[in-house]
Amino acid sequence: MLFGGTLMGRFGWRPFFVILGSVSLLWLGPWSIWMPRAKATADHEKKMGPALPEIVARRACVATALGLSCSNYVNYFLLTWLPFYLVRERGFSMNGMAKVGGAMLLTAALAAVASGRLSDH
């Protein structure tokens, strides 16, 4: 958000959109060279995994689903509503919004790392 908001404040959203889309396509060349190739084998081993009801019945699945929905709500808030609110309602410039939004996302990233390390203990 810091990088994108700063560039959008300087050049506008249209050039940033085209540049971001073009740069993101650069990975296709190296990926097509180094991607894993599927091996054609005549002997297909069928390994049956757990059925969907078995997966959903696990407490870890339910906890993961709840955790992801909560974190997705926060990410949606930070990426969509917060920039709009700061620019339209609070009168921030695009660069000011980029700094505040970038700080919020950096804080969220640091909290995720800290929470992960804490949960490992």
N, C-alpha and C positions, 0 to 999 in steps of 0.2 A: 504494500500500500504506500509506503514511503517513496519508493522509486517510481511507481506508476502515477501516484498523485502529483509528485513533483514534475514529472514529464508532461502530464496532462495540463497542469497549471501553466507550463511554459509554452507548449505547442498545441494544445487542444486535444480532444479525445480522438478525433479521426486519424491523425498521423500516428498517435500512440497505438490505436487499434490495429492499423496496418503493420506497423513495425513489430508489435508483439506477436501478431499472427505469423508474420514472415520469419521472425527469429525462432519461434517455436517449431517451425518446420525443418530447421537445420538438423535436428536429431535424426531425421529419417535416413539420411545417407549413412552415418555410422551404424545406426541400428540395423539397416538392411545388410550391412557387411558382417556384423558381429552377432546377429541374432541366432539363437539356437535353432538348428535345423531339426525338423521332425524326422525320426528314423522310421523307415518303412520296414515293418517286421510282419512276417506271416503269422507268427505266434502271438496272438493277443491274449494276455492274461486278464481275466475279468476279476477284479477285486471289488467285492461289494462293501461299501461303506455303510455307516449307520443311516437309517431312514430319517426323514425330516421330523417325525414325532419324537424320536429318540434325542435328536439334537435340541429341539425346542424345550424338552422336558428338563434339560440340565440347567441348574441355577446359574452357571457361568454364562450361558447363552442369554438368559434373561437380563443379567446384570450388564453384559456387554451391550445389548440392544438399548437398555435404558441409558447407559453412559454415553453411547454414541448419539442418541437423540438429544440429550442435554447439551453435549458439546457442539452438535450441529446447529442447535438453536443459537448458541453464543456466537458461533462463526457467522451465521446468517446475519445476526445483529451487527457484528463488527464490520462485515463486508458490504452490507446494503444500507441499513438504516442509519448507522452512525455517520458515514460521510455525508449523506443527504441532509441529515439534521444539522450537522456542524456548518455546512455551507449555506443552506437555505434559512434556517431558523436562527442560528447564532452569528451569522455574518462572517464566518471564517473564509479566508482565501483558500484556493485549492492547495497552495503550499502549506498553509497552516493546518488544514484538515489532514494533509498527508503526514505531517509530523505527529499530530495527536493520534491518528489512526494507526500509524506505524508503531508508536509507543504502546498502544493498546495491544496490537498483535504480538509485539515483542514480549510484553508482560504475559500474555496468554501462552506463548511458546515456553517461556521460562517456568511458568507455573506447571505446564504439562511435563517438562523434564523433571522438575522437583517432585511432582506428584508420582511420576513413574519410579523415581529412585526411592521415594518413601514407601511405595507399595511393594517394591522388591525386598525391602527389609521386613 
